[in-house]
Amino acid sequence: MEALFSYGTLQQSQVQLDTFGRLLDGEADSLIGYRLGQVRISDPAVLKSSNKEYHPILIHTANPDDEVTGTVFLITQQELMRADSYEVDDYARQEATLRSGKTCWIYAASNSAILVD
């Protein structure tokens, strides 16, 4: 199983059903050294699933005072590939260590991300 940290729309029931075909069980955790920004979504399928034009996005700061809370889900390798397809090009999947010490996948701002205020 793969551990995936979600801090945004992947926590929504409808997004989980559309992306994975099931509802996920998860545990609360947090990510240190990141803050949240926003990106504007234009992908029609993502807009339909999330019902949100603006999505949160992780921005690495390396500041130990910055912390983002979210949920860790255990998913299959195939489901991780589906999550990759759901996330638009502004996001890049990376490995990270959470406050709990667990290693997981995160979706953070890619080098080409267009952040909005």
MOSUL-V747108 format. One line per field, one symbol per residue. ss: DSSP state (H for helix, E for strand, - for the rest). phi: phi as a letter, one per 20 degrees, with the letter a starting at -180 (. if undefined). burial: # if it has 16 or more other C-alpha atoms within 10 Angstrom, else .. Layout:
ss: ???
phi: ???
burial: ???
//
This chain:
ss: -EEEEE--HHH-HHHHHHHH-----EEEEEEE-EEEEEEE---HHHHHHH---EEEEEEE------EEEEEEEEE-HHHHHHHHHH----EEEEEEE-----EEEEEEE-----EE-
phi: .decedcbffefgfffffedmbeeebcfabdenccedcceecfgfffffemcfddfbfcfdmefeebdeacedecfgffffffgffffffdcfcebdegfnfebecddfffdfdedf
burial: .##########..###.###...#.#..#############....##.##...######.......#########...##..##.###.####..#.#.....#######..#....
//
